[in-house]
Amino acid sequence: MQGIIDIPIPSHDLMILTLLGLIFGGLLVMLAGKWSEKGAQALASLVLLGGLALNVFLLLGPEVWSGGEVLYEVVWLGSADSPIMNMGFRGDGLSTPIAILVLGLGLFSILFSTVYMKNLKQPGLYYSLMVWFVAAMVGVIYATDLMQFFVFYELMLIPAFVLVYVYGVSEDPVKRSKNALQFWIWTAAGGIVSLFAVFMLFGYAGTMSISTLTSASIPVEIAKFIGIIFLLGFGMKLGLVPLHVWAPPVYGEAPIPVLILLSGAMTKTAAYGVIRIVIPILSEGLRGYASGLMVISLITMFYGAMMAISQKDLKMMLAYSSISQLGYLMFGYSTMTSIGVNGAAFQLINHGILASLTFFCAGALKMKTGTMKFDKLGGLAPKMPVLATVYIIGALALAGTPPMSAFVGEWMIFAGAAERTALAGVGQPFYLVMTVLAVVATGLTAAYYLWSIRRIFFGQVPEGMEDARDSPRLILVITGLMAFVVVILGVWPWMLWRFIGPVLTGVVGGG
């Protein structure tokens, strides 16, 4: 096997070093913060940059680049001949790009925090929690065992909860604690529901190894029941309607750098769980529920879009937009076709980049204008040309405009829905109606993003905004790089699909 680069150490060591570096690096960041905030910032940035570099090496190494995988497991419980639980690391064309996404967003959030989070109390705690939040998400993505997946899946709630509780934007501590507690209860409940499904799978198959379960023969009726429980648990963390109750208040409460990790990264671990666990293991049982999953996905799309249209604040508009966009992921999954699932995986990474890009722009506007209220903004494009450009790129991409990256993902999702329609036959119009409605939902997305562009960057400049200027150079570099990736992946989607495609080939079976 040939890769772009030769790795001088075993490839699995790159994943081990990443996780250990994040865990112990977070501890060093906390210690450094006791003496110097800048020291904590620099160390946290270096820790995440190192993890990002290691995973880029893994992506370009011979195994992943050639469409294979790097798999390393040790027996956690049981014997070598009959393991019950393993502890391991899996790097392939699906997990490695998502790990790079999480690490990249973590690095950018840390850098953004250095200019955005002013008068930060306990900086060592803040930056260490950000690093540990990323570490837990990377642990989820690498997991080869259901129990290992669950342990990291729940561990990531601890730093997330503390970040929202301690550093939330509400001045009222009661409101801040209420929002943080709501986040904890709902997302922890989702994890517990998922754990119930894990034990059911183990009780039936006698193993928690994801790769072993993928090839196991599970009766359809049992797969149906376990699959629905898994989807209920993952749906809580994704924020699918009607399980989204925690998302709007928490998105409104979290400071922008923390919100980036919540919306751009944490929700993607749940989406990753669906595509790594639920679909490969339980797809035969879930085919009978495809129509119901489509309906829930459409409700999420339309509810999020309609709520986004009604918002008077950019941050909350983006929060509801994020909920709506996650409906597209589930819609792609619910097609139960190869191209639809590939499109959902593509969109998983797209949305992580695009949601974060637009939230970064919202934070930059807040820094320079002191507000994110639409009625207090306007005419800022001539005064903030670079920020206006990157926000417009992100907004148009989320609206599915070619040649931006999200167009490719949405096209694949809708192609999967069309394939499902063809498989159902002429006498079954349900899937055709669902497909048409999903396409209509993209029109609502375009409506609220174009309206936000009009209200923020064009029209009359409000009183007091005459001296507004573009954002600090660091923020423009971050958002500019993200906008560049959005365009490149739209023009040349093969760069991402070449990794994802081989992993998902045949994962659905049939369609």
KACORVEN-V28328 format. One record per residue. N is the residue number from 1. PSI is psi in degrees with one decimal (999 if undefined). OMEGA is omega in whole degrees, -180 to 180 (NA if undefined). D_CENTER is the distance of its C-alpha to the mean C-alpha in whole Angstrom. Layout:
# KACORVEN-V28328
n: [N/N]
psi: [PSI/PSI]
omega: [OMEGA/OMEGA]
d_center: [D_CENTER/D_CENTER]
This chain:
# KACORVEN-V28328
n: [1/2/3/4/5/6/7/8/9/10/11/12/13/14/15/16/17/18/19/20/21/22/23/24/25/26/27/28/29/30/31/32/33/34/35/36/37/38/39/40/41/42/43/44/45/46/47/48/49/50/51/52/53/54/55/56/57/58/59/60/61/62/63/64/65/66/67/68/69/70/71/72/73/74/75/76/77/78/79/80/81/82/83/84/85/86/87/88/89/90/91/92/93/94/95/96/97/98/99/100/101/102/103/104/105/106/107/108/109/110/111/112/113/114/115/116/117/118/119/120/121/122/123/124/125/126/127/128/129/130/131/132/133/134/135/136/137/138/139/140/141/142/143/144/145/146/147/148/149/150/151/152/153/154/155/156/157/158/159/160/161/162/163/164/165/166/167/168/169/170/171/172/173/174/175/176/177/178/179/180/181/182/183/184/185/186/187/188/189/190/191/192/193/194/195/196/197/198/199/200/201/202/203/204/205/206/207/208/209/210/211/212/213/214/215/216/217/218/219/220/221/222/223/224/225/226/227/228/229/230/231/232/233/234/235/236/237/238/239/240/241/242/243/244/245/246/247/248/249/250/251/252/253/254/255/256/257/258/259/260/261/262/263/264/265/266/267/268/269/270/271/272/273/274/275/276/277/278/279/280/281/282/283/284/285/286/287/288/289/290/291/292/293/294/295/296/297/298/299/300/301/302/303/304/305/306/307/308/309/310/311/312/313/314/315/316/317/318/319/320/321/322/323/324/325/326/327/328/329/330/331/332/333/334/335/336/337/338/339/340/341/342/343/344/345/346/347/348/349/350/351/352/353/354/355/356/357/358/359/360/361/362/363/364/365/366/367/368/369/370/371/372/373/374/375/376/377/378/379/380/381/382/383/384/385/386/387/388/389/390/391/392/393/394/395/396/397/398/399/400/401/402/403/404/405/406/407/408/409/410/411/412/413/414/415/416/417/418/419/420/421/422/423/424/425/426/427/428/429/430/431/432/433/434/435/436/437/438/439/440/441/442/443/444/445/446/447/448/449/450/451/452/453/454/455/456/457/458/459/460/461/462/463/464/465/466/467/468/469/470/471/472/473/474/475/476/477/478/479/480/481/482/483/484/485/486/487/488/489/490/491/492/493/494/495/496/497/498/499/500/501/502/503/504/505/506/507/508/509/510/511]
psi: [138.6/141.2/178.4/-35.3/155.0/130.1/121.2/-8.9/162.6/136.9/-33.9/-23.1/-26.3/-40.0/-41.5/-44.6/-36.4/-51.2/-44.4/-39.0/-39.4/-41.4/-53.5/-29.4/-38.3/-37.6/-42.8/-35.9/-43.2/-42.7/-41.0/-33.8/-18.1/-23.5/-33.7/124.5/-42.0/-35.8/-41.4/-41.0/-47.7/-44.0/-42.6/-40.7/-42.6/-39.4/-47.0/-35.9/-40.9/-44.4/-40.3/-44.3/-42.9/-38.8/-28.9/-41.3/-41.7/-42.5/-38.9/-2.1/172.1/-37.5/-57.1/-41.2/-31.9/6.0/9.1/-157.2/158.0/116.1/124.9/121.9/144.7/148.6/125.1/-38.6/132.6/-167.2/167.0/-33.2/-30.6/73.2/141.7/-45.9/140.2/157.7/122.7/-178.0/131.5/119.5/117.0/-167.5/-8.6/-51.9/-38.9/-47.6/-35.6/-37.9/-39.4/-40.6/-49.5/-45.9/-39.3/-43.7/-36.4/-44.5/-46.6/-35.5/-38.9/-47.4/-42.0/-38.6/-30.9/-25.6/-16.6/-40.6/85.8/153.5/46.3/123.4/139.2/63.5/-34.0/-41.2/-45.9/-52.8/-32.9/-39.2/-38.1/-43.1/-43.7/-32.9/-46.7/-41.9/-44.9/-40.5/-39.3/-37.9/-39.3/-45.7/-36.6/-19.0/138.4/-3.8/141.3/-39.4/-39.3/-43.1/-47.6/-40.3/-49.6/-32.9/-37.6/-33.0/-32.4/-16.1/-28.1/-56.6/-34.5/-44.7/-47.2/-39.5/-42.3/-41.4/-43.9/-37.0/14.1/158.7/-16.4/132.9/-24.5/112.5/-28.0/-44.9/-41.9/-44.7/-35.1/-45.5/-42.3/-40.9/-37.6/-42.0/-47.0/-47.4/-48.6/-46.4/-34.6/-38.2/-40.1/-39.6/-40.2/-40.9/-43.9/-37.5/-37.6/-42.7/-36.7/-47.3/-33.3/-42.8/-43.2/-41.7/-32.9/-45.1/-17.6/14.3/156.7/6.8/122.9/-41.7/-37.8/-41.7/-31.2/-34.4/0.9/151.0/107.4/125.7/145.3/-43.7/-39.3/-41.7/-37.2/-49.6/-48.7/-39.9/-42.4/-38.8/-44.5/-46.0/-34.6/-45.9/-47.3/-32.9/-31.7/-43.1/-30.0/-32.8/32.0/143.7/131.3/22.1/18.0/5.6/-37.8/-27.4/-53.9/-49.0/-34.6/-40.3/-37.4/-30.5/-39.1/138.2/155.4/-47.7/-36.5/-39.3/-35.6/-45.7/-33.2/-52.2/-42.9/-24.6/-52.7/-45.5/-25.3/-23.1/-35.0/-42.8/-37.3/-39.4/-37.8/-45.7/-22.9/-31.1/-58.1/-51.9/-48.2/-34.4/-36.3/14.4/-35.4/-37.2/-28.9/-11.2/-34.3/-16.5/7.6/-41.0/-41.6/-40.2/-36.9/-42.4/-45.5/-40.4/-43.0/-40.1/-42.2/-43.0/-51.9/-40.3/-49.7/-41.6/-45.5/-39.2/-36.9/-41.5/-33.7/-4.6/148.1/5.6/131.9/-43.2/-44.1/-31.5/-44.5/-33.0/-47.9/-32.4/-39.7/-41.2/-45.6/-43.6/-31.9/-22.3/-33.5/-38.7/-50.9/-31.3/-42.3/-42.7/-41.7/-14.2/-24.1/35.4/156.6/-46.3/-33.9/-42.4/-39.8/-41.7/-38.1/-40.3/-40.7/-42.3/-26.8/-48.2/-40.7/-49.2/-35.6/-41.3/-47.6/-41.9/-41.6/-40.7/-46.9/-34.7/-38.2/-42.5/-39.2/-42.2/-38.2/-40.0/-42.6/-40.9/-42.5/-24.4/-17.8/7.0/158.7/14.0/128.9/-37.4/-7.4/5.3/166.4/149.6/26.6/-7.0/-46.1/-26.3/-25.8/63.7/-39.1/-46.8/-40.9/-41.2/-48.1/-34.8/-41.8/-40.1/-47.2/-42.0/-44.9/-35.3/-45.4/-26.9/-1.5/28.5/127.9/149.5/41.8/162.9/-39.1/-24.8/-42.3/-47.0/-44.5/-39.1/-43.6/-39.6/-46.4/-32.9/-38.2/-39.3/-38.7/-38.5/-41.1/-36.9/-44.2/-39.2/-32.2/-27.5/164.5/-34.1/1.8/86.5/-4.2/-51.0/-31.2/-44.7/-42.8/-41.2/-44.9/-43.7/-37.1/-39.4/-38.5/-36.6/-31.2/-28.1/-37.6/-39.2/-46.2/-37.5/-50.3/-27.3/-41.1/-37.5/-37.6/-38.6/-44.2/-42.7/-29.5/-45.6/-8.4/172.0/-161.0/140.6/123.7/157.7/133.5/-9.3/6.9/-29.5/13.9/142.7/167.0/163.9/167.2/151.4/-37.7/-44.0/-38.2/-35.5/-45.3/-53.3/-33.9/-42.1/-41.9/-41.0/-37.3/-43.7/-39.8/-44.2/-44.8/-44.8/-26.1/-40.1/-36.8/70.5/-17.6/-28.8/-34.1/-42.0/-29.0/-24.9/-45.4/-42.8/-53.6/-32.8/-38.3/-0.2/120.7/6.1/-28.0/-32.7/130.6/-129.8/999]
omega: [-179/175/177/-179/174/-178/-175/179/176/-173/-178/178/178/178/179/180/178/-176/178/179/179/-178/-178/176/177/178/178/178/179/179/-180/-179/178/-179/-174/176/179/177/178/178/-178/-178/178/178/-180/179/-179/176/178/177/179/180/180/-179/172/175/179/-180/-176/179/-171/-174/-175/-179/-178/178/178/180/172/-176/179/-178/170/-179/180/180/-178/-179/180/-180/-178/-177/175/177/177/169/-174/-179/177/174/178/-175/175/-175/-176/176/179/175/177/177/-178/-180/178/178/176/179/-179/178/177/180/178/-180/-176/179/-174/-175/-180/179/-176/176/-178/-178/178/178/-178/-175/177/178/177/180/-180/175/178/-179/-179/179/177/176/176/-174/180/-165/175/-175/-177/180/176/177/-176/-179/179/180/178/180/-177/178/-175/178/180/180/-178/179/179/-177/-175/-171/177/-172/-178/176/178/-178/180/178/-180/-180/178/179/-180/-180/177/176/-178/-175/-176/-177/175/177/176/178/-180/176/178/179/177/178/177/-179/177/177/180/180/-179/-172/180/179/175/179/-177/-179/178/180/180/-179/-180/178/-178/179/-174/-177/177/179/178/-175/-179/-179/179/178/177/-178/176/180/179/179/177/-179/175/-176/176/176/9/-179/-173/-168/-177/-166/-176/-180/-180/176/177/-177/-173/172/-171/-179/177/179/177/-179/179/-175/-175/-173/-173/180/-180/176/176/177/177/178/178/-174/180/-174/-169/-175/-180/-174/-167/-173/-179/179/-175/-178/180/180/-176/-178/178/177/177/-180/179/179/179/178/179/179/-174/179/179/-179/-179/177/178/180/-174/-175/177/-175/-176/-178/-179/174/179/179/179/175/179/177/-180/-177/178/173/178/178/-178/177/177/177/-173/175/-179/175/-177/-177/178/179/175/178/178/178/177/-178/176/-180/178/-176/176/179/-172/177/180/179/-178/175/175/179/178/177/178/176/179/180/-172/-176/-179/-178/170/178/-177/-176/177/-180/177/174/-173/-178/178/-178/180/-173/-178/179/178/-179/-177/177/180/177/180/-179/180/178/179/177/177/-178/173/5/180/-171/-176/177/-178/180/180/179/179/178/-180/175/176/178/178/177/178/177/-180/179/-180/178/-175/-176/-179/-174/-173/-176/176/179/179/-180/180/180/178/177/178/-180/178/176/176/177/178/-177/-175/176/177/179/178/177/-180/-175/-177/-166/-179/-177/-177/178/-180/178/-179/-180/-175/-177/-180/-179/180/-175/175/-174/-179/-180/179/177/180/-178/178/177/-180/177/178/179/179/-179/-178/179/176/-180/-176/-176/178/-180/178/-175/-179/177/-175/-174/-179/-179/-174/179/178/-176/-179/-176/-176/-176/NA]
d_center: [31/30/27/27/28/30/28/31/30/28/25/24/25/22/20/22/23/19/19/22/22/19/21/24/23/22/25/27/25/26/29/29/28/32/34/32/28/28/29/26/24/25/25/21/20/22/21/17/19/21/18/16/20/20/17/18/22/20/19/22/24/27/25/21/23/25/23/24/22/23/23/25/26/28/30/29/31/34/36/35/37/35/32/30/27/26/24/22/20/19/18/18/16/13/12/14/12/8/10/11/8/8/11/12/10/12/15/15/14/17/19/18/19/23/24/22/23/26/29/26/28/27/25/26/24/21/20/21/18/16/16/17/13/12/14/14/10/12/14/12/11/15/17/19/21/20/21/20/16/17/19/16/13/16/17/14/15/18/17/14/17/20/18/18/21/23/21/21/22/25/28/29/28/29/26/24/25/24/21/20/22/20/17/18/20/18/15/18/19/16/17/20/20/18/21/24/22/22/26/27/26/27/31/31/30/31/28/25/24/21/23/26/25/23/27/29/30/29/32/30/31/29/26/26/26/24/21/21/21/18/16/18/16/13/13/14/11/9/12/14/17/19/17/15/18/16/14/16/18/16/14/18/19/16/17/15/14/13/11/9/8/8/6/4/4/6/5/3/6/8/7/8/11/12/13/14/16/17/18/20/22/22/22/26/26/23/25/27/24/23/24/23/20/20/22/19/17/19/20/16/16/20/20/17/18/22/21/19/23/24/23/25/23/20/17/18/18/14/13/15/14/10/11/13/11/9/13/13/11/13/16/15/15/18/20/21/22/21/20/18/16/16/15/12/11/11/10/6/7/9/7/5/8/10/9/9/13/14/13/15/18/18/19/21/23/23/25/27/28/28/26/23/26/27/30/31/29/30/32/30/29/33/32/28/28/26/23/24/24/20/19/21/19/16/17/19/16/14/18/18/21/22/22/18/15/14/18/17/14/16/19/19/17/20/23/21/22/26/26/26/28/31/31/31/35/36/37/34/33/30/27/29/28/25/24/26/24/21/22/24/21/20/23/22/19/21/24/22/20/24/25/23/24/28/28/26/28/31/34/36/35/35/38/37/34/37/36/32/31/28/25/26/26/23/21/22/22/18/17/20/18/15/17/19/16/15/19/19/17/18/22/21/19/20/19/16/17/20/18/16/19/21/19/18/22/24/21/22/25/27/26]
